[in-house]
Amino acid sequence: MSTYDVAVIGSGPGGYVAAIRCAQLGMKTAIIEKYSTKGGTCLNVGCIPSKALLDSSHHYEDAVKHFEEHGIELTGDIKLNLEKMMERKASVVEQTTKGIDFLMDKNKIDSYQGVGSFEDKTHIKIEGEETVTIEAKHTIIATGSKPASLPFIDIDKERIITSTEALKLKEVPKNLVIIGGGVIGLELGQVYKRLGAEVTVVEYLDRIIPTMDKAQSKELTKVMKKQKVNFAVSHKVTSVENTGDEVVIKATDKKDKEVEFKGDYCLVSVGRKPFTDGLNAEAAGVKMNDRGQIEVDKHLKTSADNIYAIGDVVKGAMLAHKAEEEGVFVAETIAGQKPHIDYNLIPGVVYTWPEVASVGKTEEQLKEDKVEYKSGQFPMRALGRSRASGDIDGFVKILSDKETDEVLGVHIVGARAADLIAEAVTAMEFRASAEDIARMSHAHPTYSEAVKEAALAATEDRPLHT
């Protein structure tokens, strides 16, 4: 029987990063993955393939709608080859997952393919092509999540689909109805809208991306409506039925009136739930809560003293980069170090175009917590860089403490917001004031100048370019 200092169950961003950090710290490490490719949901059927399709569909839309204004004239019809677009996406995924194999080999991490289940707290049975048992002094559970649904919906994976199926459709839907106005639904909705689908988003709450700052919800709604995406907010879905070539969705609006939506495809995008099937956690003394999450303490240790859990199977935002931070945290904790994670400073991103990114407290949270604050906002359209690229939608909004000027939250809608938010995370990690950001030189012309201008607006309401 092979013995290890650490065994990691699951090879998504949390799991494989945890394994690498354990190996870097001198621990003999094994990683267990039930699928034939590593990378988990993110690399195989999540972050990476969706970004590939977002980029490809963006190029297509630019060619159809925007090339001419740049003086680029194409003769003949611009044709969509969905099969080729999907092939490119698959190629991106393959390259990325093979990169994980390379990293495992480089760091001398033993890989096992199969379902890992606990026999007790130090022994894991791996059932794959053959069954083996390994012994591990410590185990990190990183088994991730799967798409959630509603109790009355039968996901048939043909007409009524999850994000997994939406990433590999063989045709562009004529009418795509999306249940859920969160990150995944909006990103995939924008992909298929660009490719020619009619898209309707049905959201239970009164706004899309409801966990983000309300100003961001308002701006993204405005922009996506301009892109001809339909929204039905404050609608409670009551039934979803596949009638053959069509899906009929019934819902009640805020006046309790029944409304009907029809589409050839219905994407159910109502969040994700922890995945622990086959883990046999109880055999190791690992407790779960009533939401299916593994219970952990502040060190991410489970009820078993040698077993930790990270990522989507524990509480908190279901984000790949949150899982990565937790993977490093646990590896360093096992090694006897004293790492830290500030969960308030883990950014959230929506990869629509314009992108949406956020870190820290929203304005609604500050009001609820009765924190006195200042707000500075700067429109992207006032930037020379935005006008040059034609990306004039959006803004940067900075919230800072009224007394100390410490930055409490940064909320961005605009081109490359996903990259711009890193500046805000860095500033907040070092407890910068809005004035600190305002006094730093930002290259011209760049989108990042909007961060400086919003900081100037938050400091003394003195932006230079509005």
Solvent accessible surface area in square Angstrom, and as a share of the most:
residue,aa,sasa,rsa
1,M,147,0.66
2,S,49,0.31
3,T,68,0.40
4,Y,12,0.04
5,D,54,0.28
6,V,0,0.00
7,A,0,0.00
8,V,0,0.00
9,I,8,0.04
10,G,10,0.10
11,S,0,0.00
12,G,12,0.11
13,P,13,0.08
14,G,5,0.04
15,G,0,0.00
16,Y,30,0.11
17,V,26,0.15
18,A,0,0.00
19,A,0,0.00
20,I,26,0.13
21,R,57,0.21
22,C,0,0.00
23,A,21,0.17
24,Q,111,0.49
25,L,49,0.25
26,G,68,0.65
27,M,28,0.13
28,K,109,0.46
29,T,2,0.01
30,A,0,0.00
31,I,0,0.00
32,I,2,0.01
33,E,15,0.07
34,K,75,0.32
35,Y,138,0.52
36,S,95,0.62
37,T,59,0.34
38,K,27,0.12
39,G,0,0.00
40,G,20,0.19
41,T,47,0.27
42,C,15,0.09
43,L,9,0.04
44,N,38,0.19
45,V,51,0.29
46,G,18,0.18
47,C,46,0.28
48,I,47,0.24
49,P,1,0.01
50,S,10,0.07
51,K,46,0.19
52,A,7,0.05
53,L,1,0.01
54,L,11,0.06
55,D,73,0.38
56,S,14,0.09
57,S,0,0.00
58,H,39,0.17
59,H,131,0.58
60,Y,46,0.17
61,E,27,0.12
62,D,40,0.21
63,A,18,0.14
64,V,75,0.43
65,K,124,0.53
66,H,71,0.32
67,F,64,0.27
68,E,134,0.60
69,E,128,0.58
70,H,110,0.49
71,G,63,0.61
72,I,80,0.40
73,E,146,0.65
74,L,93,0.46
75,T,136,0.79
76,G,65,0.63
77,D,125,0.65
78,I,64,0.32
79,K,170,0.72
80,L,51,0.26
81,N,87,0.44
82,L,19,0.09
83,E,126,0.56
84,K,135,0.57
85,M,22,0.10
86,M,26,0.12
87,E,100,0.45
88,R,113,0.41
89,K,24,0.10
90,A,53,0.41
91,S,46,0.30
92,V,41,0.23
93,V,20,0.12
94,E,90,0.41
95,Q,123,0.55
96,T,45,0.26
97,T,6,0.04
98,K,120,0.51
99,G,28,0.27
100,I,7,0.04
101,D,59,0.31
102,F,131,0.55
103,L,55,0.27
104,M,1,0.00
105,D,108,0.56
106,K,131,0.56
107,N,32,0.16
108,K,176,0.75
109,I,8,0.04
110,D,61,0.32
111,S,56,0.36
112,Y,45,0.17
113,Q,108,0.48
114,G,4,0.04
115,V,58,0.33
116,G,5,0.05
117,S,13,0.08
118,F,1,0.00
119,E,83,0.37
120,D,59,0.30
121,K,84,0.35
122,T,39,0.23
123,H,43,0.19
124,I,0,0.00
125,K,66,0.28
126,I,3,0.02
127,E,88,0.40
128,G,40,0.38
129,E,187,0.84
130,E,129,0.58
131,T,80,0.46
132,V,53,0.30
133,T,36,0.21
134,I,3,0.01
135,E,62,0.28
136,A,0,0.00
137,K,132,0.56
138,H,37,0.17
139,T,1,0.00
140,I,0,0.00
141,I,0,0.00
142,A,12,0.09
143,T,34,0.20
144,G,22,0.21
145,S,11,0.07
146,K,70,0.30
147,P,37,0.23
148,A,18,0.14
149,S,45,0.29
150,L,53,0.26
151,P,137,0.86
152,F,92,0.38
153,I,15,0.08
154,D,107,0.56
155,I,42,0.21
156,D,47,0.24
157,K,131,0.55
158,E,126,0.56
159,R,54,0.20
160,I,4,0.02
161,I,0,0.00
162,T,10,0.06
163,S,10,0.06
164,T,34,0.19
165,E,17,0.08
166,A,2,0.02
167,L,6,0.03
168,K,119,0.50
169,L,15,0.07
170,K,195,0.83
171,E,76,0.34
172,V,37,0.21
173,P,2,0.01
174,K,152,0.64
175,N,65,0.33
176,L,3,0.01
177,V,4,0.02
178,I,0,0.00
179,I,6,0.03
180,G,8,0.08
181,G,0,0.00
182,G,26,0.25
183,V,63,0.36
184,I,59,0.30
185,G,0,0.00
186,L,0,0.00
187,E,9,0.04
188,L,4,0.02
189,G,1,0.01
190,Q,3,0.02
191,V,1,0.00
192,Y,1,0.00
193,K,36,0.15
194,R,23,0.08
195,L,12,0.06
196,G,62,0.60
197,A,1,0.01
198,E,87,0.39
199,V,0,0.00
200,T,25,0.14
201,V,1,0.00
202,V,1,0.01
203,E,15,0.07
204,Y,140,0.53
205,L,85,0.42
206,D,100,0.52
207,R,42,0.15
208,I,0,0.00
209,I,4,0.02
210,P,38,0.24
211,T,123,0.72
212,M,17,0.08
213,D,0,0.00
214,K,106,0.45
215,A,29,0.23
216,Q,0,0.00
217,S,2,0.01
218,K,154,0.65
219,E,23,0.10
220,L,0,0.00
221,T,31,0.18
222,K,114,0.48
223,V,1,0.00
224,M,1,0.00
225,K,114,0.48
226,K,120,0.51
227,Q,51,0.23
228,K,141,0.60
229,V,4,0.02
230,N,70,0.36
231,F,35,0.15
232,A,11,0.09
233,V,53,0.30
234,S,25,0.16
235,H,26,0.12
236,K,111,0.47
237,V,13,0.08
238,T,58,0.33
239,S,44,0.28
240,V,14,0.08
241,E,106,0.48
242,N,53,0.27
243,T,79,0.46
244,G,44,0.42
245,D,117,0.61
246,E,64,0.29
247,V,0,0.00
248,V,20,0.12
249,I,0,0.00
250,K,73,0.31
251,A,0,0.00
252,T,32,0.18
253,D,29,0.15
254,K,166,0.70
255,K,167,0.71
256,D,115,0.60
257,K,136,0.58
258,E,108,0.49
259,V,39,0.22
260,E,88,0.39
261,F,32,0.13
262,K,107,0.45
263,G,4,0.03
264,D,21,0.11
265,Y,18,0.07
266,C,0,0.00
267,L,0,0.00
268,V,3,0.02
269,S,14,0.09
270,V,52,0.30
271,G,40,0.38
272,R,51,0.19
273,K,92,0.39
274,P,22,0.14
275,F,41,0.17
276,T,24,0.14
277,D,90,0.46
278,G,49,0.47
279,L,4,0.02
280,N,65,0.33
281,A,2,0.01
282,E,131,0.59
283,A,43,0.34
284,A,7,0.05
285,G,41,0.39
286,V,7,0.04
287,K,130,0.55
288,M,70,0.31
289,N,49,0.25
290,D,147,0.76
291,R,177,0.65
292,G,30,0.29
293,Q,16,0.07
294,I,2,0.01
295,E,83,0.37
296,V,29,0.16
297,D,69,0.36
298,K,167,0.71
299,H,80,0.36
300,L,11,0.06
301,K,61,0.26
302,T,10,0.06
303,S,61,0.39
304,A,6,0.05
305,D,91,0.47
306,N,14,0.07
307,I,0,0.00
308,Y,11,0.04
309,A,0,0.00
310,I,0,0.00
311,G,3,0.03
312,D,26,0.13
313,V,0,0.00
314,V,1,0.01
315,K,139,0.59
316,G,50,0.48
317,A,56,0.44
318,M,65,0.29
319,L,49,0.24
320,A,29,0.22
321,H,64,0.29
322,K,1,0.00
323,A,10,0.07
324,E,60,0.27
325,E,86,0.39
326,E,1,0.00
327,G,0,0.00
328,V,48,0.27
329,F,19,0.08
330,V,0,0.00
331,A,0,0.00
332,E,26,0.12
333,T,30,0.17
334,I,30,0.15
335,A,46,0.36
336,G,61,0.59
337,Q,80,0.36
338,K,194,0.82
339,P,34,0.21
340,H,131,0.59
341,I,35,0.18
342,D,59,0.30
343,Y,106,0.40
344,N,63,0.32
345,L,15,0.08
346,I,28,0.14
347,P,26,0.16
348,G,20,0.19
349,V,18,0.10
350,V,0,0.00
351,Y,79,0.30
352,T,1,0.01
353,W,44,0.15
354,P,8,0.05
355,E,12,0.05
356,V,0,0.00
357,A,0,0.00
358,S,12,0.08
359,V,3,0.02
360,G,19,0.18
361,K,73,0.31
362,T,11,0.07
363,E,31,0.14
364,E,57,0.26
365,Q,79,0.35
366,L,4,0.02
367,K,125,0.53
368,E,140,0.63
369,D,84,0.44
370,K,179,0.76
371,V,52,0.30
372,E,113,0.51
373,Y,46,0.18
374,K,53,0.22
375,S,56,0.36
376,G,1,0.01
377,Q,92,0.41
378,F,0,0.00
379,P,47,0.30
380,M,0,0.00
381,R,125,0.46
382,A,23,0.18
383,L,8,0.04
384,G,30,0.29
385,R,84,0.31
386,S,0,0.00
387,R,144,0.52
388,A,76,0.59
389,S,36,0.23
390,G,50,0.48
391,D,33,0.17
392,I,58,0.30
393,D,28,0.15
394,G,8,0.08
395,F,11,0.04
396,V,0,0.00
397,K,8,0.03
398,I,0,0.00
399,L,0,0.00
400,S,0,0.00
401,D,30,0.16
402,K,110,0.47
403,E,147,0.66
404,T,93,0.54
405,D,20,0.11
406,E,41,0.18
407,V,4,0.02
408,L,33,0.16
409,G,0,0.00
410,V,0,0.00
411,H,0,0.00
412,I,0,0.00
413,V,0,0.00
414,G,0,0.00
415,A,1,0.01
416,R,117,0.43
417,A,0,0.00
418,A,22,0.17
419,D,92,0.48
420,L,20,0.10
421,I,5,0.03
422,A,59,0.46
423,E,47,0.21
424,A,1,0.01
425,V,31,0.18
426,T,77,0.45
427,A,11,0.08
428,M,13,0.06
429,E,77,0.34
430,F,161,0.67
431,R,173,0.63
432,A,11,0.08
433,S,22,0.14
434,A,0,0.00
435,E,62,0.28
436,D,67,0.35
437,I,1,0.00
438,A,4,0.03
439,R,170,0.62
440,M,96,0.43
441,S,113,0.73
442,H,28,0.13
443,A,71,0.55
444,H,138,0.62
445,P,70,0.44
446,T,39,0.23
447,Y,26,0.10
448,S,24,0.16
449,E,25,0.11
450,A,0,0.00
451,V,1,0.01
452,K,45,0.19
453,E,7,0.03
454,A,0,0.00
455,A,0,0.00
456,L,8,0.04
457,A,10,0.08
458,A,3,0.02
459,T,15,0.09
460,E,123,0.55
461,D,116,0.60
462,R,83,0.30
463,P,30,0.19
464,L,122,0.61
465,H,120,0.53
466,T,102,0.59
